[in-house]
Amino acid sequence: MNRRQILGLLLSLAAPATRAIEEKTGTWVAAMRRGEIFSIDAIMVAPVTPREAWDVLVDFDAWASFVPNMMSSRIVARQDNVIRVEQRGELKWGPVTEPFATVREVHLTPPESMRSTSVAGATPREQSLTRFKEVPAGTEIWHRAEMVFDTWMPDRVAEVVLQKIMQERYEAILAEMVRRRSASR
């Protein structure tokens, strides 16, 4: 299979799956490339309290147990409300698998927001902001990330694949929130 056939296959598989997930869960994710910067915007409503949502998202030592493609995740340093997190995993771009390793510095403002900046690894320029807001259905979680990384894929293909990867990640995090809430009752 040549590169053009692989790209066509990736587009045909990723786009319908992403729409089906959004319709089923109400989670919205968009990915876009502007120049060298990939932007990811996501909004999801978790049927849990803001504190329950927060506890799952900051439990970095457990991420490998519930986040797809995450092989290890651990807090390597902590000082007050600033932590360093080392994560390793594999990104699956259709039939292509690419390992990644990253270290991020995360500034916590519990339980309202967290700001993350890459300090080493696969995406040397990455920053994100996550905010939590109580709503009647539970907690609205808003996430914005911007990153620079090299890819052999054309922009539109990379956007669709990145959107699908992040959609799967957010769905897994949401499922963990619901699972923990059920287990605590």
C-alpha positions as CSV (number, residue, x, y, z in Angstrom):
1,M,0.0,0.0,0.0
2,N,1.5,3.3,-1.0
3,R,1.4,6.6,1.0
4,R,-1.5,8.0,-1.0
5,Q,-3.6,4.9,-0.4
6,I,-2.8,5.0,3.4
7,L,-3.9,8.6,3.6
8,G,-7.2,7.9,1.8
9,L,-7.8,5.0,4.2
10,L,-7.1,7.2,7.2
11,L,-9.5,9.9,6.1
12,S,-12.3,7.4,5.3
13,L,-12.0,5.6,8.6
14,A,-11.4,8.6,11.0
15,A,-14.1,11.1,10.0
16,P,-17.3,8.9,10.3
17,A,-16.1,7.4,13.6
18,T,-15.5,10.9,15.1
19,R,-18.9,12.1,14.1
20,A,-20.5,9.0,15.6
21,I,-18.7,9.5,18.9
22,E,-19.7,13.2,19.1
23,E,-23.4,12.3,18.5
24,K,-23.3,9.6,21.1
25,T,-21.6,11.4,24.0
26,G,-21.9,15.1,23.3
27,T,-18.2,15.5,23.6
28,W,-16.9,18.0,21.0
29,V,-13.3,18.1,19.7
30,A,-11.8,20.1,16.9
31,A,-8.2,20.0,15.6
32,M,-6.8,22.5,13.1
33,R,-3.4,23.3,11.8
34,R,-2.3,27.0,11.2
35,G,1.2,27.2,9.9
36,E,3.3,25.0,12.1
37,I,0.9,25.1,15.1
38,F,-1.8,22.4,15.7
39,S,-4.7,23.6,17.8
40,I,-7.0,21.3,19.7
41,D,-10.2,22.6,21.3
42,A,-12.5,20.3,23.3
43,I,-15.6,20.7,25.4
44,M,-17.2,17.8,27.3
45,V,-19.8,17.6,30.0
46,A,-19.1,15.0,32.7
47,P,-21.9,13.8,34.9
48,V,-19.8,14.2,38.0
49,T,-18.9,17.1,40.4
50,P,-16.1,19.5,39.5
51,R,-14.0,17.9,42.3
52,E,-14.6,14.4,40.9
53,A,-13.6,15.6,37.4
54,W,-10.5,17.3,38.8
55,D,-9.4,14.2,40.8
56,V,-9.3,12.1,37.6
57,L,-7.5,14.7,35.5
58,V,-4.8,15.3,38.0
59,D,-4.3,11.6,38.8
60,F,-1.4,11.5,36.3
61,D,0.1,8.4,38.0
62,A,-3.0,6.4,36.9
63,W,-3.4,7.8,33.4
64,A,-1.7,4.7,31.7
65,S,-4.5,2.5,33.2
66,F,-7.3,4.3,31.4
67,V,-6.0,6.6,28.6
68,P,-5.6,4.9,25.2
69,N,-2.1,4.8,23.8
70,M,-0.5,5.8,27.1
71,M,2.0,3.3,28.2
72,S,3.3,5.1,31.3
73,S,2.5,8.3,33.2
74,R,4.1,9.4,36.4
75,I,4.6,12.5,38.4
76,V,8.4,13.1,38.7
77,A,8.5,16.3,40.7
78,R,6.1,18.3,42.9
79,Q,6.4,21.7,44.5
80,D,3.2,23.3,45.9
81,N,0.7,23.5,43.0
82,V,3.3,22.8,40.2
83,I,4.1,19.3,39.1
84,R,6.2,17.7,36.4
85,V,4.7,14.7,34.6
86,E,6.6,12.3,32.4
87,Q,4.5,10.3,29.9
88,R,5.3,7.7,27.3
89,G,3.1,6.0,24.8
90,E,2.4,5.3,21.2
91,L,0.3,7.3,18.7
92,K,-1.5,5.2,16.1
93,W,-1.9,6.9,12.8
94,G,-3.9,4.1,11.0
95,P,-1.4,1.4,10.2
96,V,1.5,3.5,11.5
97,T,2.6,3.5,15.1
98,E,4.9,6.2,16.5
99,P,6.3,6.2,20.1
100,F,6.3,9.4,22.1
101,A,7.8,10.6,25.3
102,T,7.1,14.0,26.9
103,V,7.7,15.9,30.1
104,R,5.2,18.6,31.0
105,E,5.1,21.2,33.8
106,V,1.6,21.5,35.1
107,H,0.4,24.5,37.1
108,L,-2.7,23.6,39.2
109,T,-5.3,26.0,40.4
110,P,-7.7,23.6,42.1
111,P,-10.5,23.0,41.3
112,E,-10.8,25.6,38.5
113,S,-8.0,25.2,36.0
114,M,-4.7,23.7,35.1
115,R,-2.1,25.0,32.7
116,S,0.5,22.7,31.1
117,T,3.7,23.4,29.2
118,S,6.0,20.9,27.5
119,V,9.5,21.1,28.9
120,A,11.0,18.1,27.1
121,G,10.2,15.3,24.6
122,A,8.3,14.7,21.4
123,T,6.5,18.0,21.3
124,P,9.0,20.6,22.5
125,R,6.4,23.4,21.9
126,E,3.2,22.4,23.6
127,Q,0.9,24.3,26.0
128,S,-2.6,23.7,27.2
129,L,-5.2,25.1,29.4
130,T,-8.1,23.1,31.0
131,R,-11.0,24.8,32.9
132,F,-13.8,23.3,34.9
133,K,-17.2,24.8,35.4
134,E,-20.2,23.4,37.3
135,V,-23.3,23.1,35.1
136,P,-26.7,21.5,35.8
137,A,-25.6,18.2,34.1
138,G,-22.4,18.0,36.1
139,T,-19.1,19.6,35.1
140,E,-18.2,21.3,31.8
141,I,-14.6,20.7,31.0
142,W,-13.0,23.1,28.4
143,H,-9.6,22.2,27.0
144,R,-7.4,24.2,24.6
145,A,-4.0,22.9,23.4
146,E,-1.5,24.2,21.0
147,M,1.5,22.2,19.8
148,V,4.2,22.0,17.2
149,F,5.3,18.6,15.9
150,D,6.6,17.2,12.7
151,T,4.4,14.9,10.6
152,W,4.6,13.4,7.1
153,M,0.8,13.7,6.7
154,P,-0.9,16.5,4.8
155,D,-2.7,19.1,7.1
156,R,-6.2,17.8,6.6
157,V,-5.3,14.2,7.2
158,A,-3.2,15.1,10.3
159,E,-6.2,17.2,11.6
160,V,-8.6,14.4,11.3
161,V,-6.3,11.8,12.8
162,L,-5.4,14.1,15.7
163,Q,-9.0,14.9,16.3
164,K,-9.8,11.2,16.5
165,I,-6.9,10.4,18.9
166,M,-7.9,13.3,21.2
167,Q,-11.6,12.3,21.0
168,E,-10.7,8.8,22.2
169,R,-8.6,10.2,25.0
170,Y,-11.3,12.5,26.3
171,E,-13.9,9.7,26.0
172,A,-11.6,7.4,28.1
173,I,-11.1,10.2,30.7
174,L,-14.9,10.8,30.9
175,A,-15.5,7.0,31.3
176,E,-13.0,6.9,34.1
177,M,-14.8,9.8,35.9
178,V,-18.1,7.9,35.6
179,R,-16.5,4.6,36.7
180,R,-14.9,6.2,39.8
181,R,-18.1,8.0,40.7
182,S,-20.0,4.6,40.5
183,A,-17.3,2.9,42.5
184,S,-17.5,5.4,45.3
185,R,-21.2,5.0,45.8
